[in-house]
Amino acid sequence: MDWTDVTVTVAQEDGEKAEAIAQMVVPYGIYIEDYSDLEQGAREIAHIDLIDEELLKKDRSHTIIHIYLEPQENPSEAVAFLSERLTAANVDHNIGEASCKMEDWINNWKKYFHPMPVGEKLLIQPSWEEPAESGGRTVLHLEPGLAFGTGTHETTRLCMQMLETYVQPDAEILDVGCGSGILSVAALLLGAKSAVGVDIDELAVKTAVDNARRNHVGERFTGICGSLTEKVSGTYDVVVANIVADVIIALTTDVKKFLKPNAVYLMSGIIDEREEDALKILEPHFEILQRQEERGWVALAAKVRG
């Protein structure tokens, strides 16, 4: 059966707010058309100067968010939810629906995903692209499949940059909402001893396991299918959660028991408008070590107050 492509078109300046709402609908399958910084992105991310003429004709003033729903899901419920949340957020929007084959949307975004340096140490290498010159960086080979986490999104990049700072040799990592496993694999390539990735989506867990093997760190990665930490045991040197503000708030009430002494708690996926909500839950129990922001997305590093 065909999947449903639900499109949400908003003004470019409302794109980040609409994206945060769209990510509440499904934990996978979102792809965003935003051409507002096309030239800059081509230079800084894809490292190219020549841009396809068709891309140059794209609308720069609007963002289109594609949300892909499995055949068994009800598009009308998703559309109703999106419309209600976007209206409440005062975001003018237009929502459309179209049928698409799964393989079409899997491949749609691949043409925009190229080898990409992240932070100071890593290079993300899509599995379907020709190997890029690493420039001395550690190469992370990635096939995200249906799972969230390619490194192109600000929230993932911010997390990876923080992992460079806080992952110490022989560290044990817990990756909550692991998606494609990109953060777990990055931590292992940066020298972590082991990583446990947990995701509510069984397919994401399988993808994460496959990516760990692809990068020759499979023996140090454990994938768990479950909601947040319900199936997790043990304590960790770094707990990383790249999800959304509401889920981070829920996780924070329970996360301390999984932290070793002096452990670091890394959070990303917080839209700037929800930062205060997250801080209200964090600050009574955690000291904020670092804050990073990119295009309205906030990442925080924290440790339990002594």
Secondary structure, 3 states (H helix, E strand, C coil): CCEEEEEEEEEHHHHHHHHHHHCCCCCECEEEEECCCHHHHHHHCCCCCCCCHHHHCCCCCEEEEEEEECCCCCHHHHHHHHHHHHHHCCCCEEEEEEEECHHHHHHHHHHHCCCEEECCCEEEEECCCCCCCCCCCEEEEECCCCECCCCCCHHHHHHHHHHHHHCCCCCEEEEECCCCCHHHHHHHHCCCCEEEEEECCHHHHHHHHHHHHHCCCHHHEEEEECCCCCCCCCCEEEEEEECCHHHHHHHHCCHHHHEEEEEEEEEEEEEHHHHHHHHHHHCCCEEEEEEEEECCEEEEEEEECC
